[in-house]
C-alpha cells in the first residue's frame, strides 16, 4: 500500500485560553461541529481538535475517508455561497478519520514485533502514549505514525525497550 500522506505537518500547541475568543475561530469551530451552535467560547482541547483536523485535511484525510467509506457527505462540509470552497472535515469526519488511521497504525505495529494486545502500551521516545484508552491515536501517536507513513526513521518504546522502523545497531542502544 502506498503512502497515505504526501507531507508532514506538526501540530503546534493551540493558543491559551487567556487569548480572547475570536469570532472567526468560534465560527469555524461551530461549522465543523466541534462546539455547539450556541457556544460563545472554546477550550484548548477544541483548538487542538481543529488543528488536528486541518492537519488531517492537508495530509489527504478527505481522500483517505472517501476511499474507506465512499460517500462522505455526513462527515464533511463545504462553505455555502463559495463556488471554489474546499471540502472540509466536520467533527464526525475527523473521528472516523482517526478511527481508520488508528486501525492502520495498530496493524502496522502488530506486524512489527509488537503483540496486538501490547500495542496499546507503546510510547514515543519522550514517554508519551501512542494510543489512548479507547485505542485511538493520541496527538504524539499520530505524529509518530505520520513519520512512519512517510518512511522516516522513527523510534518508539515498549516496556523500556526501544523499537524502530529500521534496524537499530546494538552499539547505539543504551547499556543496561
C-alpha positions in Angstrom: 0.0 0.0 0.0 1.4 3.4 -0.9 1.8 6.4 1.3 -1.3 7.8 2.8 0.1 11.3 3.1 2.2 13.5 0.9 3.8 15.7 3.5 4.2 16.1 7.2 2.8 18.9 9.4 3.4 19.1 13.1 0.6 20.2 15.3 1.5 23.3 17.2 0.2 23.9 20.7 -3.1 25.8 20.5 -3.2 29.3 22.0 -4.0 29.5 25.6 -7.5 30.4 26.9 -6.1 33.8 28.0 -6.5 35.0 24.4 -9.8 36.4 23.5 -12.1 34.1 21.6 -12.1 35.5 18.1 -15.3 35.3 16.1 -13.7 33.7 13.1 -12.3 30.8 15.2 -15.6 30.4 17.0 -17.4 30.3 13.7 -15.0 27.7 12.3 -15.4 25.6 15.4 -19.2 25.8 15.0 -19.2 25.0 11.3 -17.0 21.9 12.0 -19.3 20.9 14.8 -16.5 20.9 17.4 -18.5 23.2 19.6 -22.3 23.7 20.0 -24.0 26.2 17.6 -24.9 28.5 20.5 -21.4 28.3 22.2 -19.6 31.6 22.8 -16.2 30.2 23.8 -14.0 27.2 23.3 -11.3 25.2 25.1 -7.7 24.3 24.3 -8.9 20.8 23.5 -11.4 22.3 21.0 -8.5 24.2 19.3 -6.3 21.1 19.3 -9.1 19.2 17.6 -9.3 22.0 15.0 -5.5 21.9 14.4 -5.6 18.1 14.0 -8.5 18.3 11.6 -6.6 20.8 9.4 -3.5 18.6 9.5 -5.6 15.6 8.5 -7.1 17.5 5.6 -3.6 18.7 4.4 -2.3 15.2 4.6 -5.0 13.7 2.4 -7.6 12.8 5.1 -10.6 13.6 2.8 -9.4 11.2 0.1 -8.5 8.6 2.7 -12.0 8.7 4.1 -13.5 8.7 0.7 -11.6 5.5 -0.2 -12.7 3.9 3.0 -16.3 5.0 3.0 -17.3 6.0 -0.5 -19.9 8.6 0.5 -18.5 11.1 2.9 -21.2 13.8 2.9 -22.2 13.2 6.5 -18.5 13.6 7.5 -17.6 16.8 5.6 -19.0 20.2 4.6 -18.4 23.0 2.1 -18.8 26.7 2.7 -22.1 27.9 1.4 -22.0 30.5 -1.3 -18.4 29.9 -2.3 -18.1 28.1 -5.6 -14.4 27.2 -5.0 -14.7 26.2 -1.4 -12.7 23.1 -0.5 -14.3 20.1 1.2 -13.5 20.2 5.0 -13.9 17.6 7.7 -16.5 18.0 10.4 -16.1 16.5 13.9 -17.7 13.2 12.9 -15.5 13.0 9.9 -12.4 13.7 11.9 -13.4 11.0 14.4 -13.9 8.5 11.5 -10.5 9.5 10.1 -8.7 9.0 13.4 -10.5 5.6 13.9 -9.3 4.3 10.5 -5.8 5.8 10.9 -5.6 4.1 14.3 -6.7 0.8 12.9 -3.9 1.1 10.3 -1.4 2.0 13.0 -2.5 -1.0 15.1 -2.0 -3.3 12.1 1.4 -1.7 11.4 2.7 -2.2 14.9 1.3 -5.7 15.2 3.3 -6.6 12.1 6.4 -5.1 13.5 7.2 -7.3 16.5 4.5 -5.9 18.9 1.9 -8.4 20.1 -1.6 -7.0 19.3 -2.7 -6.6 22.9 0.7 -4.9 23.8 0.3 -2.3 21.0 -1.7 -0.1 23.4 1.4 0.1 25.8 3.5 1.8 23.2 5.0 5.2 23.9 7.1 7.6 21.8 10.7 8.3 22.8 9.5 11.1 25.1 7.4 8.6 27.0 4.0 9.9 25.7 1.3 7.2 25.0 0.8 6.4 21.3 -2.8 5.2 21.8 -5.4 6.5 24.3 -7.6 4.3 26.5 -10.1 3.9 23.6 -7.5 2.5 21.2 -7.2 5.7 19.2 -4.0 7.5 18.2 -3.0 10.4 20.5 -1.5 13.5 19.0 2.0 12.2 19.7 1.0 8.8 18.3 -0.5 10.5 15.2 2.7 12.4 14.6 4.8 9.3 15.1 2.7 7.3 12.7 2.7 10.1 10.1 6.5 9.8 10.1 6.3 6.1 9.7 4.0 6.5 6.7 6.5 8.9 5.2 9.2 6.3 5.6 11.2 8.4 8.0 13.4 6.7 10.6 11.3 6.6 13.8 11.8 5.0 17.2 9.2 4.1 19.9 9.3 2.3 23.2 7.5 -0.7 24.6 8.2 -1.5 28.3 11.5 0.3 28.2 12.7 -1.4 25.0 13.5 0.9 22.1 12.0 -0.3 18.8 12.1 1.3 15.4 11.1 1.0 11.7 14.7 0.4 10.8 17.4 -1.9 12.2 19.0 -0.5 15.3 22.7 -1.2 15.7 23.4 -2.9 19.1 26.2 -0.4 19.7 23.7 2.5 19.6 21.4 1.0 22.3 21.9 2.2 25.9 23.7 -0.3 28.1 21.7 -1.9 30.8 
